[in-house]
Amino acid sequence: MSTREALEPAVTSFAFIVFGMLLGNVILILVGLLPLLFIVLSLLIPPPQEVEVERIGEDQSLLVDEQFSETIRIRVRGGIGIVTIGDILPSSFSLEDGTNFKALWKGVGDVEAAISYTATCARRGLYQLEGVHYEARHFLRMLKTDIGLVEAPRTITVRPRPLLVRRVRHREAVSAIPMPAEAKYRFGIPTTDFLEVRDYAPGDPYRMINWKATARRLSASPSPLQVNEYEREGRKVVWIFLDSAPHMAAGTTLRSALDYAVQAALGLADFYLSRGCRVGLAIYNHDAYRWEGPFERRVKPPPELLKALSGLKALEPPMEMPDEAEGVKMPQSRIIFPDVGRRQRYRLTKEMVKVEIGYSLESLREVVHSCRGHLRGSRPLFIIITMVEAGELEGLLEGVKALYRYTLRGRRPSIMLLDVRGDRLAVRTREEELASRIVKRELETAYIALRGLGVEIVSWNPRDESFVEILARRVRYGR
């Protein structure tokens, strides 16, 4: 398709030819034919037509703030003109060396070139570079510029940088990290010591079913089957509960409370895995306690709910869902059951890369309920990583009470709460500093309520102190 640059001289040429014919002036006709001939010859030469792009190397996996290099080989064929090529990077990437943009002059022969650059990513995540953008322009701009995308996928996995707790050199700081009190695990080697009769859970062998107890409790128990539970030998167990609610987005555009919480979770998981403990992970949403319901299975909805739904149907017309949305399932809680070794470390790291705000739709109490089959008959160490809010404490208290409900009866569970103060990350002015101090004073009441349930609280301000420093502070001041 021709452009304005080609139409304007063509109109001028026709004007000269028309005036020359009207006036009988041959010179005017020749003046009009020469530009027209030039335009026709220019339009016969197309702009660059074939742009080939090839990325050198394989997909890359790196840590946050770690540099990576990228090399792109370019080949342009056909036509004559200017070709501009750019490899667009996500907003969290910063260019350190080289360039991700190049302009080439495509003459009569084929042109080959290369783009090389070094970049740094400041945020964790899974980034997919779909391809390389290009613009092929006519050498006289007589034809429309060809804008396209050459598919050259590249996957860059940016892993969070864990807090290296296991490399802490201060013995006092290492001793401040709590360890699980017992070495009982539900999937350990069973002994002959009888523990209790409990409800059947998925994964229990059928030979452990107690048929007499099942017959006695058939009408009273929510589970139709009862199984014998024996004492089990195993390694110490650590459960990490990570909050992904919207309030964890407090901070800056590059570092939020969730980013530091992920780093702390990976560092603690690495610490316990290196000491032979089984580590599990559960990601929850603190705000979900507002809409959660009871854990009861109903065959039919209650009458009041049916009445309310019928009224809503009368007020609003029915909505038709698209076909592709029918099979979409909303994300629920993300749970990785306890395990040991490098494979478990890989699972945890892979899951942490994908964690974002709103990653889970279940509250802390609902997540604990989902893990109940792995908590009964044991006394693991629970680590809750969140940002405590004095006005939104109900969901956290309900979750802590649920930990009491599903662990060994008569014994207080070991619970450590890491309070990542994201509100301190964005403090810049004096007014914001005063507001942060007011929030800190209001948190004392929330801390008292949590300590009343036996929760050990560790408050961490990532802006002013490292994780090792708060461990040393706990040893120095006894908190």
TITORVO-836362 format. One record per residue (C-alpha): residue number from 0; residue in one letter; chain; x, y, z. Coordinates in steps of 0.25 Angstrom, whole numbers, always signed. Layout:
seq NUM type A mol A u X v Y w Z .
...
REM end
This chain:
seq 0 type M mol A u +0 v +0 w +0 .
seq 1 type S mol A u +6 v +13 w -4 .
seq 2 type T mol A u +8 v +25 w +6 .
seq 3 type R mol A u +5 v +40 w +6 .
seq 4 type E mol A u +20 v +42 w +1 .
seq 5 type A mol A u +16 v +34 w -12 .
seq 6 type L mol A u +2 v +41 w -14 .
seq 7 type E mol A u +6 v +55 w -13 .
seq 8 type P mol A u +17 v +55 w -24 .
seq 9 type A mol A u +7 v +46 w -32 .
seq 10 type V mol A u -4 v +57 w -31 .
seq 11 type T mol A u +6 v +68 w -34 .
seq 12 type S mol A u +11 v +60 w -47 .
seq 13 type F mol A u -4 v +58 w -52 .
seq 14 type A mol A u -6 v +73 w -50 .
seq 15 type F mol A u +6 v +77 w -58 .
seq 16 type I mol A u +1 v +67 w -69 .
seq 17 type V mol A u -13 v +72 w -69 .
seq 18 type F mol A u -8 v +87 w -70 .
seq 19 type G mol A u +2 v +83 w -81 .
seq 20 type M mol A u -9 v +77 w -89 .
seq 21 type L mol A u -19 v +88 w -87 .
seq 22 type L mol A u -8 v +99 w -91 .
seq 23 type G mol A u -2 v +90 w -101 .
seq 24 type N mol A u +12 v +92 w -94 .
seq 25 type V mol A u +20 v +79 w -96 .
seq 26 type I mol A u +30 v +84 w -86 .
seq 27 type L mol A u +20 v +83 w -75 .
seq 28 type I mol A u +16 v +69 w -79 .
seq 29 type L mol A u +30 v +65 w -79 .
seq 30 type V mol A u +32 v +71 w -65 .
seq 31 type G mol A u +20 v +63 w -60 .
seq 32 type L mol A u +24 v +50 w -66 .
seq 33 type L mol A u +38 v +49 w -60 .
seq 34 type P mol A u +33 v +49 w -46 .
seq 35 type L mol A u +22 v +39 w -49 .
seq 36 type L mol A u +32 v +30 w -55 .
seq 37 type F mol A u +41 v +31 w -43 .
seq 38 type I mol A u +30 v +28 w -34 .
seq 39 type V mol A u +26 v +15 w -42 .
seq 40 type L mol A u +40 v +10 w -42 .
seq 41 type S mol A u +41 v +13 w -27 .
seq 42 type L mol A u +28 v +5 w -24 .
seq 43 type L mol A u +34 v -7 w -32 .
seq 44 type I mol A u +45 v -9 w -21 .
seq 45 type P mol A u +39 v -14 w -9 .
seq 46 type P mol A u +43 v -12 w +6 .
seq 47 type P mol A u +51 v -23 w +13 .
seq 48 type Q mol A u +42 v -35 w +13 .
seq 49 type E mol A u +48 v -46 w +21 .
seq 50 type V mol A u +54 v -44 w +35 .
seq 51 type E mol A u +59 v -56 w +42 .
seq 52 type V mol A u +63 v -56 w +57 .
seq 53 type E mol A u +70 v -67 w +65 .
seq 54 type R mol A u +73 v -67 w +80 .
seq 55 type I mol A u +87 v -73 w +84 .
seq 56 type G mol A u +87 v -82 w +96 .
seq 57 type E mol A u +76 v -88 w +104 .
seq 58 type D mol A u +66 v -83 w +114 .
seq 59 type Q mol A u +72 v -77 w +127 .
seq 60 type S mol A u +70 v -78 w +142 .
seq 61 type L mol A u +76 v -68 w +151 .
seq 62 type L mol A u +74 v -61 w +164 .
seq 63 type V mol A u +68 v -47 w +167 .
seq 64 type D mol A u +78 v -36 w +164 .
seq 65 type E mol A u +87 v -46 w +156 .
seq 66 type Q mol A u +91 v -42 w +142 .
seq 67 type F mol A u +89 v -50 w +129 .
seq 68 type S mol A u +94 v -49 w +115 .
seq 69 type E mol A u +86 v -50 w +102 .
seq 70 type T mol A u +90 v -51 w +88 .
seq 71 type I mol A u +81 v -50 w +76 .
seq 72 type R mol A u +85 v -54 w +62 .
seq 73 type I mol A u +78 v -46 w +51 .
seq 74 type R mol A u +77 v -48 w +36 .
seq 75 type V mol A u +69 v -39 w +26 .
seq 76 type R mol A u +66 v -44 w +12 .
seq 77 type G mol A u +59 v -37 w +0 .
seq 78 type G mol A u +56 v -23 w -3 .
seq 79 type I mol A u +63 v -10 w +0 .
seq 80 type G mol A u +61 v -1 w +12 .
seq 81 type I mol A u +63 v +1 w +27 .
seq 82 type V mol A u +60 v -10 w +37 .
seq 83 type T mol A u +59 v -7 w +52 .
seq 84 type I mol A u +59 v -18 w +62 .
seq 85 type G mol A u +57 v -18 w +77 .
seq 86 type D mol A u +56 v -29 w +88 .
seq 87 type I mol A u +46 v -23 w +98 .
seq 88 type L mol A u +49 v -26 w +112 .
seq 89 type P mol A u +39 v -26 w +124 .
seq 90 type S mol A u +38 v -14 w +133 .
seq 91 type S mol A u +46 v -21 w +144 .
seq 92 type F mol A u +58 v -23 w +135 .
seq 93 type S mol A u +69 v -13 w +134 .
seq 94 type L mol A u +79 v -12 w +123 .
seq 95 type E mol A u +93 v -12 w +128 .
seq 96 type D mol A u +102 v -14 w +116 .
seq 97 type G mol A u +100 v -14 w +101 .
seq 98 type T mol A u +87 v -11 w +94 .
seq 99 type N mol A u +74 v -18 w +91 .
seq 100 type F mol A u +71 v -9 w +79 .
seq 101 type K mol A u +78 v -9 w +65 .
seq 102 type A mol A u +76 v -2 w +52 .
seq 103 type L mol A u +81 v -8 w +39 .
seq 104 type W mol A u +82 v -3 w +25 .
seq 105 type K mol A u +77 v -14 w +15 .
seq 106 type G mol A u +83 v -12 w +2 .
seq 107 type V mol A u +83 v -21 w -11 .
seq 108 type G mol A u +89 v -33 w -3 .
seq 109 type D mol A u +85 v -40 w +9 .
seq 110 type V mol A u +89 v -34 w +23 .
seq 111 type E mol A u +93 v -42 w +35 .
seq 112 type A mol A u +96 v -35 w +49 .
seq 113 type A mol A u +95 v -39 w +64 .
seq 114 type I mol A u +89 v -32 w +76 .
seq 115 type S mol A u +96 v -35 w +90 .
seq 116 type Y mol A u +93 v -29 w +103 .
seq 117 type T mol A u +94 v -32 w +118 .
seq 118 type A mol A u +82 v -29 w +127 .
seq 119 type T mol A u +78 v -30 w +142 .
seq 120 type C mol A u +64 v -34 w +147 .
seq 121 type A mol A u +60 v -28 w +161 .
seq 122 type R mol A u +47 v -36 w +163 .
seq 123 type R mol A u +45 v -51 w +164 .
seq 124 type G mol A u +36 v -58 w +154 .
seq 125 type L mol A u +35 v -66 w +142 .
seq 126 type Y mol A u +37 v -57 w +130 .
seq 127 type Q mol A u +34 v -61 w +115 .
seq 128 type L mol A u +40 v -53 w +104 .
seq 129 type E mol A u +31 v -57 w +92 .
seq 130 type G mol A u +39 v -51 w +81 .
seq 131 type V mol A u +46 v -40 w +74 .
seq 132 type H mol A u +39 v -28 w +69 .
seq 133 type Y mol A u +43 v -22 w +55 .
seq 134 type E mol A u +40 v -10 w +46 .
seq 135 type A mol A u +43 v -11 w +31 .
seq 136 type R mol A u +43 v +2 w +24 .
seq 137 type H mol A u +43 v +6 w +9 .
seq 138 type F mol A u +56 v +13 w +5 .
seq 139 type L mol A u +48 v +25 w +0 .
seq 140 type R mol A u +36 v +22 w +9 .
seq 141 type M mol A u +27 v +21 w -3 .
seq 142 type L mol A u +21 v +8 w +3 .
seq 143 type K mol A u +15 v +5 w +17 .
seq 144 type T mol A u +24 v +1 w +28 .
seq 145 type D mol A u +23 v -14 w +31 .
seq 146 type I mol A u +22 v -16 w +46 .
seq 147 type G mol A u +23 v -30 w +51 .
seq 148 type L mol A u +28 v -40 w +62 .
seq 149 type V mol A u +37 v -51 w +59 .
seq 150 type E mol A u +35 v -63 w +69 .
seq 151 type A mol A u +47 v -66 w +77 .
seq 152 type P mol A u +42 v -70 w +91 .
seq 153 type R mol A u +52 v -69 w +103 .
seq 154 type T mol A u +48 v -74 w +117 .
seq 155 type I mol A u +55 v -67 w +128 .
seq 156 type T mol A u +52 v -72 w +142 .
seq 157 type V mol A u +56 v -62 w +153 .
seq 158 type R mol A u +57 v -69 w +166 .
seq 159 type P mol A u +56 v -62 w +179 .
seq 160 type R mol A u +69 v -60 w +187 .
seq 161 type P mol A u +68 v -68 w +200 .
seq 162 type L mol A u +73 v -62 w +213 .
seq 163 type L mol A u +85 v -71 w +215 .
seq 164 type V mol A u +81 v -75 w +229 .
seq 165 type R mol A u +89 v -88 w +229 .
seq 166 type R mol A u +102 v -80 w +226 .
seq 167 type V mol A u +100 v -71 w +239 .
seq 168 type R mol A u +113 v -71 w +246 .
seq 169 type H mol A u +108 v -66 w +259 .
seq 170 type R mol A u +105 v -78 w +268 .
seq 171 type E mol A u +96 v -70 w +276 .
seq 172 type A mol A u +88 v -66 w +264 .
seq 173 type V mol A u +87 v -80 w +260 .
seq 174 type S mol A u +82 v -85 w +273 .
seq 175 type A mol A u +71 v -75 w +273 .
seq 176 type I mol A u +64 v -82 w +262 .
seq 177 type P mol A u +54 v -91 w +268 .
seq 178 type M mol A u +54 v -106 w +265 .
seq 179 type P mol A u +43 v -116 w +265 .
seq 180 type A mol A u +40 v -122 w +278 .
seq 181 type E mol A u +37 v -136 w +274 .
seq 182 type A mol A u +41 v -146 w +263 .
seq 183 type K mol A u +27 v -151 w +260 .
seq 184 type Y mol A u +22 v -151 w +246 .
seq 185 type R mol A u +10 v -157 w +240 .
seq 186 type F mol A u +16 v -164 w +229 .
seq 187 type G mol A u +28 v -170 w +236 .
seq 188 type I mol A u +31 v -184 w +240 .
seq 189 type P mol A u +19 v -189 w +248 .
seq 190 type T mol A u +22 v -196 w +262 .
seq 191 type T mol A u +14 v -205 w +270 .
seq 192 type D mol A u +10 v -195 w +280 .
seq 193 type F mol A u -5 v -191 w +279 .
seq 194 type L mol A u -8 v -177 w +278 .
seq 195 type E mol A u -23 v -174 w +275 .
seq 196 type V mol A u -34 v -177 w +266 .
seq 197 type R mol A u -37 v -166 w +256 .
seq 198 type D mol A u -45 v -163 w +243 .
seq 199 type Y mol A u -40 v -169 w +230 .
seq 200 type A mol A u -32 v -160 w +222 .
seq 201 type P mol A u -27 v -162 w +207 .
seq 202 type G mol A u -15 v -170 w +206 .
seq 203 type D mol A u -17 v -179 w +218 .
seq 204 type P mol A u -16 v -194 w +216 .
seq 205 type Y mol A u -29 v -202 w +216 .
seq 206 type R mol A u -22 v -212 w +225 .
seq 207 type M mol A u -22 v -201 w +236 .
seq 208 type I mol A u -37 v -200 w +236 .
seq 209 type N mol A u -44 v -203 w +249 .
seq 210 type W mol A u -57 v -209 w +245 .
seq 211 type K mol A u -63 v -210 w +259 .
seq 212 type A mol A u -60 v -196 w +262 .
seq 213 type T mol A u -66 v -192 w +248 .
seq 214 type A mol A u -79 v -200 w +252 .
seq 215 type R mol A u -80 v -193 w +265 .
seq 216 type R mol A u -78 v -178 w +260 .
seq 217 type L mol A u -85 v -180 w +246 .
seq 218 type S mol A u -96 v -170 w +250 .
seq 219 type A mol A u -88 v -160 w +258 .
seq 220 type S mol A u -75 v -159 w +251 .
seq 221 type P mol A u -74 v -150 w +238 .
seq 222 type S mol A u -65 v -161 w +232 .
seq 223 type P mol A u -71 v -175 w +230 .
seq 224 type L mol A u -58 v -182 w +232 .
seq 225 type Q mol A u -49 v -182 w +245 .
seq 226 type V mol A u -34 v -186 w +245 .
seq 227 type N mol A u -24 v -190 w +255 .
seq 228 type E mol A u -13 v -180 w +257 .
seq 229 type Y mol A u +0 v -185 w +263 .
seq 230 type E mol A u +12 v -177 w +268 .
seq 231 type R mol A u +22 v -174 w +256 .
seq 232 type E mol A u +37 v -172 w +255 .
seq 233 type G mol A u +41 v -161 w +246 .
seq 234 type R mol A u +48 v -148 w +245 .
seq 235 type K mol A u +44 v -135 w +251 .
seq 236 type V mol A u +34 v -127 w +243 .
seq 237 type V mol A u +33 v -112 w +240 .
seq 238 type W mol A u +21 v -105 w +234 .
seq 239 type I mol A u +22 v -92 w +227 .
seq 240 type F mol A u +10 v -83 w +225 .
seq 241 type L mol A u +12 v -72 w +215 .
seq 242 type D mol A u +2 v -61 w +214 .
seq 243 type S mol A u -2 v -56 w +200 .
seq 244 type A mol A u -13 v -46 w +203 .
seq 245 type P mol A u -13 v -32 w +197 .
seq 246 type H mol A u -7 v -25 w +209 .
seq 247 type M mol A u +6 v -32 w +206 .
seq 248 type A mol A u +8 v -23 w +194 .
seq 249 type A mol A u +12 v -12 w +204 .
seq 250 type G mol A u +26 v -6 w +200 .
seq 251 type T mol A u +32 v -1 w +187 .
seq 252 type T mol A u +30 v -5 w +173 .
seq 253 type L mol A u +42 v -14 w +173 .
seq 254 type R mol A u +42 v -19 w +188 .
seq 255 type S mol A u +29 v -22 w +195 .
seq 256 type A mol A u +26 v -30 w +208 .
seq 257 type L mol A u +23 v -42 w +200 .
seq 258 type D mol A u +36 v -42 w +193 .
seq 259 type Y mol A u +43 v -42 w +207 .
seq 260 type A mol A u +34 v -52 w +212 .
seq 261 type V mol A u +37 v -61 w +201 .
seq 262 type Q mol A u +52 v -59 w +203 .
seq 263 type A mol A u +50 v -62 w +218 .
seq 264 type A mol A u +42 v -75 w +215 .
seq 265 type L mol A u +52 v -80 w +206 .
seq 266 type G mol A u +63 v -77 w +215 .
seq 267 type L mol A u +56 v -84 w +227 .
seq 268 type A mol A u +53 v -96 w +218 .
seq 269 type D mol A u +67 v -97 w +214 .
seq 270 type F mol A u +72 v -97 w +228 .
seq 271 type Y mol A u +62 v -108 w +233 .
seq 272 type L mol A u +64 v -117 w +221 .
seq 273 type S mol A u +80 v -116 w +223 .
seq 274 type R mol A u +77 v -121 w +237 .
seq 275 type G mol A u +69 v -133 w +233 .
seq 276 type C mol A u +55 v -128 w +236 .
seq 277 type R mol A u +43 v -130 w +227 .
seq 278 type V mol A u +38 v -117 w +222 .
seq 279 type G mol A u +24 v -114 w +217 .
seq 280 type L mol A u +18 v -101 w +211 .
seq 281 type A mol A u +4 v -95 w +211 .
seq 282 type I mol A u +1 v -82 w +204 .
seq 283 type Y mol A u -12 v -75 w +209 .
seq 284 type N mol A u -20 v -62 w +208 .
seq 285 type H mol A u -22 v -55 w +221 .
seq 286 type D mol A u -34 v -47 w +215 .
seq 287 type A mol A u -41 v -60 w +212 .
seq 288 type Y mol A u -46 v -61 w +226 .
seq 289 type R mol A u -57 v -51 w +222 .
seq 290 type W mol A u -64 v -60 w +213 .
seq 291 type E mol A u -61 v -74 w +218 .
seq 292 type G mol A u -72 v -83 w +223 .
seq 293 type P mol A u -73 v -95 w +232 .
seq 294 type F mol A u -66 v -108 w +228 .
seq 295 type E mol A u -79 v -116 w +227 .
seq 296 type R mol A u -83 v -124 w +215 .
seq 297 type R mol A u -98 v -121 w +212 .
seq 298 type V mol A u -106 v -130 w +203 .
seq 299 type K mol A u -115 v -118 w +200 .
seq 300 type P mol A u -113 v -103 w +203 .
seq 301 type P mol A u -121 v -97 w +215 .
seq 302 type P mol A u -135 v -92 w +212 .
seq 303 type E mol A u -131 v -78 w +215 .
seq 304 type L mol A u -120 v -78 w +204 .
seq 305 type L mol A u -129 v -84 w +194 .
seq 306 type K mol A u -139 v -73 w +196 .
seq 307 type A mol A u -129 v -62 w +195 .
seq 308 type L mol A u -123 v -68 w +182 .
seq 309 type S mol A u -137 v -69 w +176 .
seq 310 type G mol A u -139 v -54 w +179 .
seq 311 type L mol A u -126 v -51 w +172 .
seq 312 type K mol A u -130 v -59 w +160 .
seq 313 type A mol A u -143 v -51 w +158 .
seq 314 type L mol A u -135 v -38 w +159 .
seq 315 type E mol A u -124 v -41 w +149 .
seq 316 type P mol A u -124 v -47 w +136 .
seq 317 type P mol A u -116 v -60 w +134 .
seq 318 type M mol A u -102 v -59 w +129 .
seq 319 type E mol A u -96 v -67 w +118 .
seq 320 type M mol A u -82 v -72 w +121 .
seq 321 type P mol A u -73 v -74 w +109 .
seq 322 type D mol A u -69 v -88 w +105 .
seq 323 type E mol A u -54 v -86 w +109 .
seq 324 type A mol A u -58 v -81 w +123 .
seq 325 type E mol A u -66 v -93 w +127 .
seq 326 type G mol A u -54 v -102 w +130 .
seq 327 type V mol A u -46 v -91 w +137 .
seq 328 type K mol A u -44 v -94 w +152 .
seq 329 type M mol A u -41 v -83 w +162 .
seq 330 type P mol A u -28 v -85 w +169 .
seq 331 type Q mol A u -29 v -91 w +183 .
seq 332 type S mol A u -19 v -92 w +194 .
seq 333 type R mol A u -5 v -97 w +190 .
seq 334 type I mol A u +0 v -108 w +199 .
seq 335 type I mol A u +13 v -115 w +198 .
seq 336 type F mol A u +13 v -127 w +208 .
seq 337 type P mol A u +26 v -129 w +216 .
seq 338 type D mol A u +37 v -136 w +210 .
seq 339 type V mol A u +53 v -136 w +211 .
seq 340 type G mol A u +64 v -135 w +201 .
seq 341 type R mol A u +68 v -127 w +189 .
seq 342 type R mol A u +55 v -130 w +182 .
seq 343 type Q mol A u +47 v -124 w +193 .
seq 344 type R mol A u +56 v -111 w +192 .
seq 345 type Y mol A u +53 v -111 w +177 .
seq 346 type R mol A u +38 v -112 w +179 .
seq 347 type L mol A u +38 v -101 w +189 .
seq 348 type T mol A u +47 v -92 w +180 .
seq 349 type K mol A u +38 v -94 w +168 .
seq 350 type E mol A u +26 v -91 w +176 .
seq 351 type M mol A u +32 v -78 w +182 .
seq 352 type V mol A u +35 v -73 w +168 .
seq 353 type K mol A u +20 v -73 w +164 .
seq 354 type V mol A u +15 v -67 w +177 .
seq 355 type E mol A u +8 v -54 w +175 .
seq 356 type I mol A u -3 v -45 w +182 .
seq 357 type G mol A u -16 v -53 w +183 .
seq 358 type Y mol A u -9 v -66 w +180 .
seq 359 type S mol A u -18 v -74 w +189 .
seq 360 type L mol A u -33 v -72 w +192 .
seq 361 type E mol A u -33 v -80 w +205 .
seq 362 type S mol A u -31 v -74 w +219 .
seq 363 type L mol A u -21 v -79 w +229 .
seq 364 type R mol A u -32 v -87 w +236 .
seq 365 type E mol A u -36 v -93 w +223 .
seq 366 type V mol A u -22 v -97 w +220 .
seq 367 type V mol A u -20 v -103 w +233 .
seq 368 type H mol A u -33 v -111 w +231 .
seq 369 type S mol A u -28 v -116 w +218 .
seq 370 type C mol A u -15 v -121 w +224 .
seq 371 type R mol A u -22 v -127 w +236 .
seq 372 type G mol A u -19 v -141 w +232 .
seq 373 type H mol A u -4 v -138 w +232 .
seq 374 type L mol A u -5 v -131 w +246 .
seq 375 type R mol A u -12 v -141 w +255 .
seq 376 type G mol A u -4 v -149 w +264 .
seq 377 type S mol A u +8 v -140 w +262 .
seq 378 type R mol A u +14 v -127 w +268 .
seq 379 type P mol A u +22 v -120 w +257 .
seq 380 type L mol A u +28 v -106 w +257 .
seq 381 type F mol A u +18 v -96 w +251 .
seq 382 type I mol A u +24 v -83 w +244 .
seq 383 type I mol A u +14 v -73 w +240 .
seq 384 type I mol A u +20 v -62 w +231 .
seq 385 type T mol A u +10 v -50 w +229 .
seq 386 type M mol A u +9 v -35 w +233 .
seq 387 type V mol A u +0 v -33 w +245 .
seq 388 type E mol A u -11 v -23 w +245 .
seq 389 type A mol A u -17 v -19 w +258 .
seq 390 type G mol A u -31 v -17 w +252 .
seq 391 type E mol A u -31 v -30 w +244 .
seq 392 type L mol A u -27 v -40 w +255 .
seq 393 type E mol A u -39 v -49 w +254 .
seq 394 type G mol A u -34 v -58 w +243 .
seq 395 type L mol A u -20 v -60 w +249 .
seq 396 type L mol A u -26 v -63 w +263 .
seq 397 type E mol A u -35 v -74 w +257 .
seq 398 type G mol A u -24 v -80 w +249 .
seq 399 type V mol A u -15 v -81 w +261 .
seq 400 type K mol A u -27 v -88 w +269 .
seq 401 type A mol A u -28 v -98 w +257 .
seq 402 type L mol A u -14 v -102 w +259 .
seq 403 type Y mol A u -17 v -105 w +274 .
seq 404 type R mol A u -29 v -113 w +269 .
seq 405 type Y mol A u -22 v -123 w +260 .
seq 406 type T mol A u -9 v -125 w +267 .
seq 407 type L mol A u -6 v -134 w +279 .
seq 408 type R mol A u -17 v -131 w +290 .
seq 409 type G mol A u -12 v -126 w +304 .
seq 410 type R mol A u +1 v -121 w +298 .
seq 411 type R mol A u +3 v -106 w +293 .
seq 412 type P mol A u +8 v -106 w +278 .
seq 413 type S mol A u +21 v -99 w +275 .
seq 414 type I mol A u +17 v -86 w +267 .
seq 415 type M mol A u +26 v -75 w +262 .
seq 416 type L mol A u +20 v -63 w +255 .
seq 417 type L mol A u +29 v -55 w +246 .
seq 418 type D mol A u +23 v -41 w +244 .
seq 419 type V mol A u +29 v -35 w +232 .
seq 420 type R mol A u +27 v -20 w +233 .
seq 421 type G mol A u +24 v -16 w +219 .
seq 422 type D mol A u +19 v -2 w +224 .
seq 423 type R mol A u +33 v +2 w +227 .
seq 424 type L mol A u +38 v -1 w +213 .
seq 425 type A mol A u +31 v +11 w +207 .
seq 426 type V mol A u +34 v +21 w +218 .
seq 427 type R mol A u +40 v +34 w +212 .
seq 428 type T mol A u +35 v +46 w +219 .
seq 429 type R mol A u +34 v +51 w +233 .
seq 430 type E mol A u +19 v +49 w +233 .
seq 431 type E mol A u +20 v +35 w +228 .
seq 432 type E mol A u +30 v +32 w +239 .
seq 433 type L mol A u +20 v +37 w +250 .
seq 434 type A mol A u +9 v +29 w +244 .
seq 435 type S mol A u +18 v +16 w +244 .
seq 436 type R mol A u +21 v +19 w +259 .
seq 437 type I mol A u +6 v +20 w +262 .
seq 438 type V mol A u +4 v +6 w +255 .
seq 439 type K mol A u +15 v +0 w +263 .
seq 440 type R mol A u +8 v +5 w +276 .
seq 441 type E mol A u -5 v -1 w +272 .
seq 442 type L mol A u +2 v -14 w +269 .
seq 443 type E mol A u +5 v -16 w +283 .
seq 444 type T mol A u -9 v -20 w +286 .
seq 445 type A mol A u -9 v -30 w +275 .
seq 446 type Y mol A u +4 v -36 w +280 .
seq 447 type I mol A u -2 v -38 w +294 .
seq 448 type A mol A u -14 v -46 w +288 .
seq 449 type L mol A u -5 v -55 w +280 .
seq 450 type R mol A u +5 v -57 w +291 .
seq 451 type G mol A u -7 v -61 w +300 .
seq 452 type L mol A u -9 v -73 w +290 .
seq 453 type G mol A u +6 v -77 w +291 .
seq 454 type V mol A u +11 v -71 w +278 .
seq 455 type E mol A u +25 v -66 w +278 .
seq 456 type I mol A u +26 v -53 w +270 .
seq 457 type V mol A u +38 v -48 w +262 .
seq 458 type S mol A u +36 v -34 w +256 .
seq 459 type W mol A u +45 v -31 w +244 .
seq 460 type N mol A u +47 v -18 w +237 .
seq 461 type P mol A u +54 v -22 w +225 .
seq 462 type R mol A u +58 v -8 w +222 .
seq 463 type D mol A u +67 v -6 w +234 .
seq 464 type E mol A u +71 v -19 w +238 .
seq 465 type S mol A u +75 v -33 w +232 .
seq 466 type F mol A u +69 v -46 w +236 .
seq 467 type V mol A u +81 v -50 w +243 .
seq 468 type E mol A u +81 v -37 w +252 .
seq 469 type I mol A u +67 v -40 w +257 .
seq 470 type L mol A u +72 v -54 w +261 .
seq 471 type A mol A u +83 v -48 w +268 .
seq 472 type R mol A u +74 v -38 w +275 .
seq 473 type R mol A u +65 v -49 w +280 .
seq 474 type V mol A u +77 v -55 w +287 .
seq 475 type R mol A u +82 v -42 w +292 .
seq 476 type Y mol A u +69 v -37 w +298 .
seq 477 type G mol A u +62 v -50 w +300 .
seq 478 type R mol A u +51 v -48 w +290 .
REM end
